[in-house]
Amino acid sequence: MSSPVSYRWQPTEDFEVSPASLAKPELRTLAQIWDEQRDALAVTEGLKLFNERLRREWSIETGLIERVYTFDRGVTQMLIERGIDASYIGQRAGTQDPDRVVAILRDHEEAIEGLFSFVKGQRRLTTSYIKELHAQLTRHQETTLAVDATGRLVEVPLLRGDYKRHPNNPQRPNGSIHQYCPPEQVASEMDRVIALHSEHSNVPPEVEAAWLHHRFTQIHPFQDGNGRVARCLATLIFIRAGYFPLVIRDTLEERTRYLDALETADRGDLEPLVAAFAASQRRAFVQALGVSAHVLHATRAEQEVSAARERLVQREKAKRGEWERAKKSARRLEEIAVERLQTIADKLLEETKPLVPAAHYFVDHEPAEGPRGHYFRWQIIQTAKQLGYYANLTEYRAWTRLVMRTDSQVEILLSFHVASHDFRGLIAVSALLFRRDETEEGERQIADVTPLSSDIFQVNYLEAEPTVEARFRGWLEDALVRGLKIWRASL
């Protein structure tokens, strides 16, 4: 008896809707700000070091998410920060030899370096180049699994740089089959994908990257390594646009979001995948903007850098007036947050007061430059560390919180602050939840600081205020829903 089919392969189609309707406009303004400030690193090693770190992160994460090798987040961070070395991996790479894992990681590094060379050489994307990519990525991978005529999984030699010769349809946990393109139609389907891609013009990078990645994965042209090639293709689109390599981190939340978005795209809706890719780019832009001033400060003793910095300081003075628009937008978002949190507090009181007479809910707000701006510093910094950016609480800081007091006290906090070492026209909003537990001594102690969004909300001076407000309302609602679910589960 054959297994049921959960997804049946269909020939490649172009966009289901207008690409412009899927675009994330805030990426355009972030890219413009980064283009303006990238010059600040041109005379230092900073830009080179940042790019090296990001490429290592890509090289490591792209294999982790496919379980080509496995190790914990501590090892991952060490490899990203210090460089790829077998001694950092030790015996924590599953059952694999650390030296072999390093060889695979080096293959990934060379592949991404090749992407930058490809863009620099202004080469046209072809199926031949995609086969080259596959051969490079799998150079130290000798075998893969395949299904034989009896339906058993068997280990077979991996065809590097050549299309599959056997079906590679995975079986899902429920026993159903996800169909990819049959081997005999792969060549023609790949030609069609490249032809459609070459016809796309003025498509936003995050949309084209998602489309190309998804259409490639629908075909699954190689016996193994398709995910890595797909992320290479998406990265190619981004770096051609002056953006950053696509990094999908192997965390439960990010991995789930990515795989769910691919399944949604299978059903004809590309938007969640575009959103996931846009989130990765926003994170990279924020991190890049966050390190720029820091690098200049760290190397300002060098005469050449000092001279460059002086020129940049003068230019920044002229820009300050424009950057103030980000603060103006942030103040409006504070008002929106207070209004929404107050609505939630009133609703909570109405719904639960009859059941828990002692329940107390209230909203507290401290605007920018208020005397209590330094409150919650520890929680905010802990959240920033978890989300991978620098929280600057000196240039601009404001917060809004919803306090929910029943048997215990839980708080949802929104923090408004600068997202880099110096204010360069970018303000972050983070959302987090924490508990106040009473100790035996009768004191209240902070516990369980939990980010309520996988990404910060960013406000920049180039984006129109109505557009920022519309984005913020959606982001805020998602964060509040997540926070309220956590609170409800603790009752």
ABEGO torsion letter per residue (X at the ends): XBBBBABBBBBBBBBABBAAAABBAAAAAAAAAAAAAAAAAAABAAAAAAAAAAAAAAAAAAAAAAGABBBBAAAAAAAAAAEBBAAAAEAAAEABBAAAAAAAAAAAAAAAAAAAAAAAAGBBBBAAAAAAAAAAAAAABABBBBBBAAGBBBBBBBBBGBBBABBBBBBBAAGBBBBBBBAAAAAAAAAAAAAAAAABBGBBAAAAAAAAAAAAAAAGABABGAAAAAAAAAAAAAAAAGBBBBBBBBBAAAAAAAAAAAAAAAAGBAAAAAAAAAAAAAAAAAAAAAAAAAAAAAAAABAAAAAAAAAAAAAAAAAAAAAAAAAAAAAAAAAAAAAAAAAAAAAAAAAAAAABAABBBBBBBBBBGBAAAABGAAAAAAAAAAAGBBBBAAABBBBBBBBBBBABBBBBBBBBBBABABBAGBBBBBBBBBBBBBBAAGBBBBBGBBBABABBBBBBAABBAAAAAAAAAAAAAAAAAAAAAAAAAAX
